[in-house]
Amino acid sequence: MTGNSESARIRAARQRKAYEPMDITLHLGAHRTASTAFQYYLRENLNELKKHQIGVWGPLRTRDGLLRGVIPVPGALQSPAEQFSRARGRIALHLRKLEDTGLQHLVVSDENMIGAPRRNLRDSRLYGGIGERMARYGAAFDGRISRVVLSIRSQDRYWSSVAAYSVGRGHKVPQADDLDRLVTTNRHWREVIADLACALPETQILVLPYEVFGGLPERKLTLMTGLTNPPMKHAREWINRAPSLSELRQVLRDREETPDVLPPGEGRWDPFDHAQTMALREAYADDLFWLRAGADGHATLIEETRPDKTGKTPLQAQTTRGQPDGIEERRLA
Protein backbone atom coordinates (compact mmCIF):
# COMPACT_ATOMS: atom_id res chain seq x y z
CA MET A 1 0.00 0.00 0.00
CA THR A 2 2.84 2.36 0.84
CA GLY A 3 4.51 1.66 -2.48
CA ASN A 4 1.28 2.31 -4.38
CA SER A 5 0.78 5.60 -2.54
CA GLU A 6 4.34 6.65 -3.35
CA SER A 7 3.85 5.80 -7.02
CA ALA A 8 0.66 7.84 -7.10
CA ARG A 9 2.45 10.84 -5.64
CA ILE A 10 5.21 10.53 -8.21
CA ARG A 11 2.69 10.30 -11.06
CA ALA A 12 0.85 13.34 -9.70
CA ALA A 13 4.12 15.28 -9.44
CA ARG A 14 4.97 14.41 -13.04
CA GLN A 15 1.55 15.55 -14.21
CA ARG A 16 1.96 18.87 -12.40
CA LYS A 17 5.39 19.36 -13.88
CA ALA A 18 3.98 18.81 -17.36
CA TYR A 19 2.37 22.22 -16.91
CA GLU A 20 4.68 23.85 -14.36
CA PRO A 21 8.34 23.32 -15.28
CA MET A 22 10.82 23.45 -12.43
CA ASP A 23 12.34 26.91 -12.01
CA ILE A 24 16.16 26.71 -12.38
CA THR A 25 18.49 29.49 -11.23
CA LEU A 26 22.23 29.47 -11.83
CA HIS A 27 24.15 31.47 -9.22
CA LEU A 28 27.47 32.20 -10.92
CA GLY A 29 29.33 34.06 -8.19
CA ALA A 30 31.52 35.85 -9.17
CA HIS A 31 34.49 34.80 -7.07
CA ARG A 32 35.33 36.97 -4.05
CA THR A 33 31.74 38.24 -3.75
CA ALA A 34 30.70 36.10 -0.73
CA SER A 35 29.69 33.17 -2.95
CA THR A 36 31.19 30.64 -0.52
CA ALA A 37 29.26 32.18 2.38
CA PHE A 38 26.07 31.98 0.31
CA GLN A 39 26.70 28.31 -0.48
CA TYR A 40 27.34 27.59 3.20
CA TYR A 41 24.07 29.34 4.07
CA LEU A 42 22.18 27.19 1.54
CA ARG A 43 23.81 23.99 2.73
CA GLU A 44 23.09 24.66 6.41
CA ASN A 45 19.43 25.44 5.65
CA LEU A 46 18.87 22.66 3.15
CA ASN A 47 16.20 20.82 5.18
CA GLU A 48 14.25 24.03 5.73
CA LEU A 49 14.45 24.89 2.04
CA LYS A 50 13.11 21.48 1.07
CA LYS A 51 9.94 22.29 2.99
CA HIS A 52 9.44 25.12 0.50
CA GLN A 53 10.14 22.87 -2.51
CA ILE A 54 13.56 24.47 -3.04
CA GLY A 55 16.49 22.27 -3.95
CA VAL A 56 20.19 23.17 -4.04
CA TRP A 57 23.14 21.99 -6.07
CA GLY A 58 26.24 23.52 -4.54
CA PRO A 59 29.92 22.82 -5.20
CA LEU A 60 29.77 19.57 -3.20
CA ARG A 61 27.41 18.27 -5.91
CA THR A 62 28.51 20.14 -9.02
CA ARG A 63 32.21 19.34 -8.54
CA ASP A 64 31.61 15.70 -7.68
CA GLY A 65 31.11 14.62 -11.28
CA LEU A 66 27.61 15.99 -11.90
CA LEU A 67 28.76 18.67 -14.36
CA ARG A 68 31.89 16.89 -15.53
CA GLY A 69 32.25 17.09 -19.29
CA VAL A 70 30.20 20.24 -19.88
CA ILE A 71 33.57 21.93 -20.23
CA PRO A 72 35.84 19.38 -21.98
CA VAL A 73 38.31 17.70 -19.66
CA PRO A 74 41.79 17.54 -21.24
CA GLY A 75 43.22 14.06 -21.49
CA ALA A 76 39.87 12.29 -21.02
CA LEU A 77 39.23 9.06 -22.94
CA GLN A 78 36.08 10.46 -24.53
CA SER A 79 36.06 13.18 -27.16
CA PRO A 80 34.75 16.63 -26.14
CA ALA A 81 31.47 15.86 -27.93
CA GLU A 82 31.10 12.56 -26.08
CA GLN A 83 31.92 14.20 -22.75
CA PHE A 84 29.28 16.85 -23.36
CA SER A 85 26.64 14.33 -24.42
CA ARG A 86 27.18 12.27 -21.28
CA ALA A 87 27.06 15.39 -19.10
CA ARG A 88 23.83 16.56 -20.73
CA GLY A 89 22.21 13.19 -20.17
CA ARG A 90 23.42 13.05 -16.57
CA ILE A 91 22.02 16.51 -15.82
CA ALA A 92 18.67 15.66 -17.45
CA LEU A 93 18.40 12.49 -15.36
CA HIS A 94 19.06 14.32 -12.09
CA LEU A 95 16.65 17.12 -13.00
CA ARG A 96 13.92 14.56 -13.75
CA LYS A 97 14.48 12.91 -10.38
CA LEU A 98 14.06 16.25 -8.63
CA GLU A 99 10.91 17.03 -10.60
CA ASP A 100 9.46 13.66 -9.63
CA THR A 101 9.63 14.75 -5.99
CA GLY A 102 7.53 17.84 -6.71
CA LEU A 103 10.41 20.30 -6.42
CA GLN A 104 9.50 23.78 -7.67
CA HIS A 105 12.85 25.61 -7.53
CA LEU A 106 16.44 24.54 -8.02
CA VAL A 107 19.37 26.81 -7.19
CA VAL A 108 22.65 25.75 -8.79
CA SER A 109 25.51 27.68 -7.20
CA ASP A 110 29.08 27.28 -8.42
CA GLU A 111 31.26 30.25 -9.32
CA ASN A 112 33.68 28.03 -11.22
CA MET A 113 31.12 27.69 -14.00
CA ILE A 114 32.27 31.07 -15.35
CA GLY A 115 36.01 30.41 -15.01
CA ALA A 116 38.80 30.55 -12.46
CA PRO A 117 40.17 33.63 -10.67
CA ARG A 118 43.77 32.50 -11.20
CA ARG A 119 43.02 32.48 -14.94
CA ASN A 120 41.74 36.03 -14.60
CA LEU A 121 45.02 37.04 -12.98
CA ARG A 122 47.05 35.25 -15.62
CA ASP A 123 45.09 36.88 -18.44
CA SER A 124 44.80 40.25 -16.66
CA ARG A 125 41.11 40.35 -17.57
CA LEU A 126 37.74 39.44 -16.09
CA TYR A 127 36.36 36.08 -17.19
CA GLY A 128 37.43 36.14 -20.81
CA GLY A 129 35.89 32.73 -21.49
CA ILE A 130 32.50 33.27 -19.87
CA GLY A 131 30.62 33.42 -23.16
CA GLU A 132 31.75 30.06 -24.51
CA ARG A 133 31.52 28.39 -21.10
CA MET A 134 27.99 29.56 -20.36
CA ALA A 135 26.77 28.72 -23.85
CA ARG A 136 27.82 25.15 -23.12
CA TYR A 137 26.09 25.16 -19.73
CA GLY A 138 22.94 26.57 -21.30
CA ALA A 139 22.89 23.72 -23.80
CA ALA A 140 23.77 21.15 -21.11
CA PHE A 141 20.67 22.23 -19.16
CA ASP A 142 18.71 21.90 -22.42
CA GLY A 143 17.72 25.56 -22.43
CA ARG A 144 15.83 25.22 -19.15
CA ILE A 145 17.69 27.86 -17.13
CA SER A 146 15.15 30.39 -15.85
CA ARG A 147 17.64 33.01 -14.69
CA VAL A 148 21.26 33.57 -13.83
CA VAL A 149 22.45 35.68 -10.93
CA LEU A 150 25.84 37.38 -11.05
CA SER A 151 27.42 39.38 -8.25
CA ILE A 152 29.91 42.09 -9.15
CA ARG A 153 32.36 44.04 -7.02
CA SER A 154 34.39 47.21 -7.36
CA GLN A 155 37.43 46.20 -9.41
CA ASP A 156 39.98 47.51 -6.91
CA ARG A 157 38.54 45.31 -4.17
CA TYR A 158 37.92 42.38 -6.48
CA TRP A 159 41.48 42.24 -7.80
CA SER A 160 42.96 42.87 -4.33
CA SER A 161 40.97 39.97 -2.91
CA VAL A 162 41.84 37.68 -5.82
CA ALA A 163 45.53 38.56 -5.49
CA ALA A 164 45.57 37.94 -1.73
CA TYR A 165 43.73 34.64 -2.10
CA SER A 166 46.10 33.60 -4.89
CA VAL A 167 49.24 34.38 -2.87
CA GLY A 168 47.73 32.53 0.08
CA ARG A 169 47.35 29.50 -2.19
CA GLY A 170 51.02 29.52 -3.18
CA HIS A 171 51.12 31.77 -6.22
CA LYS A 172 53.63 34.57 -6.67
CA VAL A 173 53.11 38.09 -5.40
CA PRO A 174 51.99 40.29 -8.34
CA GLN A 175 54.66 42.68 -9.57
CA ALA A 176 54.23 46.29 -10.67
CA ASP A 177 53.71 45.32 -14.33
CA ASP A 178 51.12 42.72 -13.33
CA LEU A 179 49.14 45.29 -11.38
CA ASP A 180 49.38 47.84 -14.17
CA ARG A 181 47.91 45.35 -16.67
CA LEU A 182 44.95 44.75 -14.36
CA VAL A 183 44.24 48.48 -14.47
CA THR A 184 44.82 49.13 -18.18
CA THR A 185 43.22 46.04 -19.75
CA ASN A 186 39.96 47.20 -21.28
CA ARG A 187 37.61 44.51 -19.99
CA HIS A 188 35.25 45.21 -17.14
CA TRP A 189 31.96 43.92 -15.79
CA ARG A 190 30.06 45.46 -18.70
CA GLU A 191 31.86 43.19 -21.17
CA VAL A 192 31.43 40.17 -18.89
CA ILE A 193 27.67 40.73 -18.67
CA ALA A 194 27.33 41.36 -22.41
CA ASP A 195 29.12 38.06 -23.15
CA LEU A 196 26.87 36.28 -20.65
CA ALA A 197 23.75 37.71 -22.29
CA CYS A 198 24.98 36.66 -25.72
CA ALA A 199 25.55 33.10 -24.47
CA LEU A 200 22.10 32.89 -22.82
CA PRO A 201 19.91 35.24 -24.88
CA GLU A 202 16.57 33.97 -23.55
CA THR A 203 17.58 33.90 -19.88
CA GLN A 204 16.89 36.58 -17.29
CA ILE A 205 20.13 38.02 -15.86
CA LEU A 206 20.13 39.64 -12.43
CA VAL A 207 23.20 41.58 -11.29
CA LEU A 208 23.76 42.06 -7.55
CA PRO A 209 26.49 44.44 -6.32
CA TYR A 210 28.61 42.88 -3.60
CA GLU A 211 28.62 46.21 -1.79
CA VAL A 212 24.86 45.82 -1.25
CA PHE A 213 24.25 42.06 -1.05
CA GLY A 214 27.57 40.63 0.14
CA GLY A 215 26.31 39.99 3.67
CA LEU A 216 22.67 39.27 2.83
CA PRO A 217 22.39 35.69 1.57
CA GLU A 218 18.72 35.52 2.54
CA ARG A 219 17.94 38.41 0.17
CA LYS A 220 19.82 36.68 -2.62
CA LEU A 221 17.72 33.59 -2.04
CA THR A 222 14.50 35.61 -2.14
CA LEU A 223 15.48 37.16 -5.47
CA MET A 224 16.26 33.71 -6.88
CA THR A 225 13.21 31.82 -5.65
CA GLY A 226 10.58 34.31 -4.46
CA LEU A 227 10.73 32.86 -0.93
CA THR A 228 9.25 35.62 1.24
CA ASN A 229 10.45 34.39 4.64
CA PRO A 230 13.89 32.89 4.04
CA PRO A 231 15.69 31.26 6.97
CA MET A 232 18.14 33.42 8.92
CA LYS A 233 20.22 30.59 10.37
CA HIS A 234 23.89 31.10 9.38
CA ALA A 235 22.93 34.21 7.39
CA ARG A 236 25.62 36.38 8.97
CA GLU A 237 28.66 34.11 8.77
CA TRP A 238 31.63 35.05 6.62
CA ILE A 239 33.43 32.16 4.96
CA ASN A 240 36.64 32.02 2.93
CA ARG A 241 37.84 35.57 3.61
CA ALA A 242 40.95 36.74 1.80
CA PRO A 243 44.05 36.41 4.03
CA SER A 244 45.22 39.53 5.82
CA LEU A 245 48.64 41.13 5.47
CA SER A 246 49.93 39.38 8.58
CA GLU A 247 48.66 36.03 7.31
CA LEU A 248 50.24 36.62 3.91
CA ARG A 249 53.58 37.45 5.52
CA GLN A 250 53.47 34.16 7.37
CA VAL A 251 52.64 32.35 4.14
CA LEU A 252 55.73 33.85 2.51
CA ARG A 253 57.90 32.94 5.52
CA ASP A 254 56.63 29.36 5.35
CA ARG A 255 57.65 29.32 1.69
CA GLU A 256 61.05 30.72 2.66
CA GLU A 257 60.34 33.90 0.74
CA THR A 258 60.89 37.41 2.05
CA PRO A 259 57.76 39.07 3.45
CA ASP A 260 59.26 42.49 2.74
CA VAL A 261 57.59 42.54 -0.70
CA LEU A 262 54.37 43.28 1.16
CA PRO A 263 53.69 46.73 2.63
CA PRO A 264 53.84 47.33 6.40
CA GLY A 265 50.71 47.35 8.50
CA GLU A 266 47.89 44.95 9.25
CA GLY A 267 44.44 44.19 7.89
CA ARG A 268 43.47 43.98 4.23
CA TRP A 269 46.17 44.02 1.58
CA ASP A 270 45.71 46.68 -1.08
CA PRO A 271 48.42 46.20 -3.72
CA PHE A 272 47.39 49.17 -5.88
CA ASP A 273 48.64 52.75 -5.59
CA HIS A 274 46.21 55.65 -5.33
CA ALA A 275 46.04 56.37 -9.07
CA GLN A 276 45.44 52.71 -9.91
CA THR A 277 42.76 52.42 -7.24
CA MET A 278 40.92 55.47 -8.53
CA ALA A 279 41.12 54.21 -12.12
CA LEU A 280 39.59 50.88 -11.11
CA ARG A 281 36.84 52.62 -9.15
CA GLU A 282 36.16 54.83 -12.13
CA ALA A 283 35.72 51.71 -14.25
CA TYR A 284 33.26 50.31 -11.72
CA ALA A 285 31.35 53.59 -11.67
CA ASP A 286 31.00 53.34 -15.45
CA ASP A 287 29.86 49.72 -15.16
CA LEU A 288 27.16 50.73 -12.67
CA PHE A 289 26.12 53.68 -14.84
CA TRP A 290 25.65 51.35 -17.80
CA LEU A 291 23.65 48.90 -15.69
CA ARG A 292 21.46 51.63 -14.21
CA ALA A 293 20.79 52.95 -17.70
CA GLY A 294 19.35 49.56 -18.70
CA ALA A 295 22.47 47.59 -19.69
CA ASP A 296 21.39 47.64 -23.35
CA GLY A 297 18.60 45.26 -22.37
CA HIS A 298 21.06 42.57 -21.29
CA ALA A 299 20.54 42.50 -17.53
CA THR A 300 18.72 43.97 -14.53
CA LEU A 301 20.71 45.62 -11.75
CA ILE A 302 19.28 45.06 -8.27
CA GLU A 303 20.39 47.53 -5.62
CA GLU A 304 17.46 47.65 -3.20
CA THR A 305 17.46 45.07 -0.42
CA ARG A 306 13.88 45.49 0.81
CA PRO A 307 11.46 42.93 -0.67
CA ASP A 308 8.86 45.58 -1.56
CA LYS A 309 11.42 47.75 -3.33
CA THR A 310 13.31 45.20 -5.39
CA GLY A 311 14.13 46.40 -8.89
CA LYS A 312 16.37 48.71 -10.85
CA THR A 313 17.04 51.59 -8.50
CA PRO A 314 19.48 54.20 -9.79
CA LEU A 315 20.89 56.50 -7.16
CA GLN A 316 19.57 60.03 -7.61
CA ALA A 317 23.08 61.46 -7.53
CA GLN A 318 24.35 59.11 -10.27
CA THR A 319 23.16 60.76 -13.48
CA THR A 320 26.48 61.15 -15.26
CA ARG A 321 29.31 58.82 -16.12
CA GLY A 322 32.45 58.45 -14.06
CA GLN A 323 33.38 59.36 -10.52
CA PRO A 324 31.74 62.61 -9.32
CA ASP A 325 34.08 65.22 -7.89
CA GLY A 326 34.50 65.02 -4.15
CA ILE A 327 33.06 61.51 -3.84
CA GLU A 328 36.06 59.29 -3.71
CA GLU A 329 36.11 56.23 -1.51
CA ARG A 330 32.79 56.81 0.25
CA ARG A 331 30.42 55.63 -2.47
CA LEU A 332 32.20 52.68 -4.01
CA ALA A 333 34.35 51.37 -1.17
N, C-alpha and C positions, 0 to 999 in steps of 0.2 A: 504493500500500500504506500509506503514511504517513497519507494522508487517511482511508482506511478505518479504520485503528487509532484515529485521533483521533475519528472519528464514533462508534466503539464505546465509547470512554471517556466521551464526552458522554452517550450513551444510558444507560450504566451509572450515571453520576452522577445523571441524572434519575430513574432507577428507585430509587436509594438515597434521594433526596430526597423521593420519594413517601411514604416511611415515616419519614424523619428530616428534618423541616423545619429550615432554617437558623436558628440561634439569633441573634437580633438584640437588641443592647443599645444603648440611647440614653444617652450620657453628656451630661448637661445642664449641666455646670459645677457650681455657679454661677460667675459672674464673680468675679475676684479670689480664687479658691481654687486657684491653680496649674493651671488648665485649659489655658492655653497651653503650659506646660511639659509637661503630659501629652500634648498633641497633638504636640509636637515629639518627645517620646520615641517615640510610635507611628510617626511619619513616618520617623525615623532607623532604626527597627528593622523597617521594613515587610517587607523581604525575609526576615528571620528569622521573622517572624510568619506569612508565607505558607507556610512549611514546616510550620507547625502548623495549617494550614487556617483561619487567622484573617485576615480582611480588615478594612480600615479606610477609613471615609469621614470625613475631617477637614474643617476649614474650606476647604481648597484645593479640595475637591470640592463640599461642600454649598453654598458661596457662589458657585460658578461655574455656576449655573443649574440644578443638579440638583434643589434643593428650591424653586425659584422658583414661586410661585403657591400654595403651601400656605397661606401667609398672603397675602391679596390685596394686590397691588401697586397703589397708587393711580395713576391716570392710564393704566393699561394699556389696550390696545385690547380685550382680552377682558373679559367680565364676571367677577366673583369666582367664580361657579360654573364658568365655562369654564376659568379659571386653575387652579382646584383639580382639575378633571377631567384636564387635561393633566399637572399635576404628579403625580397619582396614577398615571397611565399610565406616565409617565417613570420613576418610582420602581420600579414593578412590573417594567418592562423591565430595568432595571439589576440588580434583585434576581435575576431569572431568569438573567441572564448569569453572575452570581456563583455561583448554585446549579449551573449547568451545569459549572462548573470543579471541583465537589466541595467547595466552601467549607463549613465547618461553623459558623463564628462570624463575625459582622459587628459591629464596634464603630463606631457613628456618634457622633462627638464634635463638638458645636457648641453653645456656651453661648448663642448668640443665638437658639436655638429657643425659649427661655423668655422672651425680652424683651431689653431694652437697659438697661445700668446708668444711662445718662443719663436714661432715662425714669423709672427708680426715683428718682433725685435730684429730677427735676421733680415727680413725684407724691408724694415724701416717703414712699414705701412700697415694700416688697419685692415685685416681680414681680406687680403687680395683675392682669395679663392672662394669667397662666400657664395658668389653667384652659381658657379658650377656645382659646388657641394650641395646647396639647398635645392637646386633643380633635381638632383639625384634623390634627395630625401623626399621631395614632393612626389616624384614618380614612385618611390618605394612605398609611400603611404597611399598610393593609387589615387592621388588627387583629393584625398579626404580631409586634409588639414583645414580646420575651420579658421584658425588665426595663428599668427606667430607673435610673440612678445619679445622685444629686444630692449635691454637696458643700455643706456649710454652714460658716459661720464666725461667730465671736463678732461681734455687731452693731457694737461699737465699732470693731473692726479692719476689718470689711467696709466700713462707711461711710467710714472714714478713707481706706482704699485707693481706693474709688470716687471720693471727692472729689479726692484727689491726682491720680489718673489723668485725671479730667475737667479739672482746671485745667491739667494738662500738655498736654491736647489743645485748649486755647484757650477753655474755658468759664470763667465768672466764679468768683471765690472765694466760697464759701458765707458768708452773713452769719449773725448771731446768730439771727435768726428762722428761717432755713433749717435750722440745726443743731437748734434746739429742736423743729421739726416732725419731724425724723428720730427724735428721742427719744420724742415724745409720741404719734405716730401708732400706733394699736393694730393693727399688722400685723407679724407676726414669722414665723419659719421654720415654726412650727406651722401657720399659715394657708396658707402657700405649699404645704406638703406635703399638707394636706387638699385643697386645690384640685387639685393634681396627681393625687391618688388618685381624686378624683371624675371627672376627665377620662379617666383610664385605669384603670377599676375592676378589670380582669382582669389587670393587669400588676404584676409584682413591683417594689417600690420599695426600693432600698437607699440609705441616707443615710450619708455618710462625713464626719466632722468634719475640717475643714481642719487643725485643731491636731494631729491624729493622722496623716492621710494626705497632707498637703500636699507633702511631699518624698519620697513613696514611690509613684511611678507604677507600678512593677512590681507592687506589692500591689493597686493599683486594677485593673490588667489581670487579675490572678489572680481577683479577685472577679467580674469581668465574664465571663471566659471559662473559668475552671477550669484555666488553664495553670499547671502546678506548678513549672516552671523558667523563669520569664520572663527575657528578656534584661536585662542590667544596663547595656548601652551607653547612654550619655546619660541615665542614671536619676537623676543628681544635679546636673543643670543647671537653673538658675533662669532663666526667660524672662519678659519683660514685667513686671518689677518696677514697683511704683509709684514715681514720682520722689521723690527726697529733698527736704528743705527747701531745700538749696542749689540743687538743680536747678530747683525751683519758683521760687525767687527769680530765677534767670536767665531763666526763661520769662517772668516778669512784666516784667523789664527789657527783654527783646526785644520785648514788646508795648507798651513805653513806659508801663507801669503801675508804681506804687510797690510795691516788695517789702515795705514796712513793714507791710502787712496780715497778713503771716505772722509767727509768733513767732520770737524769736531761737533760735540753736542749730543743730545739724546733725542728720542722720539722718532718721528717719521723722516725718512730720507727723501730729500728733494734734490735730485742731481742736476737740475736745470738752473741756469743763472736767471737774473731778473728779466732780461730781454727775451730769452727763450720762453720763460713762463708766461709772459704777457702775450707773446705771439700764439702760443697754444690756447690760451684763454680767448683770444680774439677769434681763433678758428672755431672754438666751441660756441661762442656767441653767434657767429655766422650760421653754424649748424642749427642752433635753436631758432634763429630768425627764420630760416628756411622752413623748418618744421612748423613754426607758428603761423607762417603764411600759407600753409596747406601742403607743403612737401610735394608740390606738383602732382597731388592726388595719390602719392605712393603710400603714405602712412598717416596715422593719427598720433599726435603728441598728447600725452596725458600728464598734466601737471598738478591737478587738483586731487587731494587725497580723500575728501569727504564723499561718501557714496552718492549724495544727492547733487553733487557738483561735478561729477566726473565728465571729462570732455576736453576739447581743445580750449585752453585757457591762456591766451597771451597776456603777459604782464603789461599793464597800461603804459609803463615807462619804456617798454621795448618796442619802438615803432620805427627804428632805423637800424641799419646794419652796423656790426662792429661793437666795440666796447665804448660806452658813453664816457665822456670826460668826467673824472672825479669818482667813478665807480670802478675801483680796481678789484681788490680781492673779495669785497663784501658779497657781491652778487653771485659769483660763479665758484667761489671756494667751496 
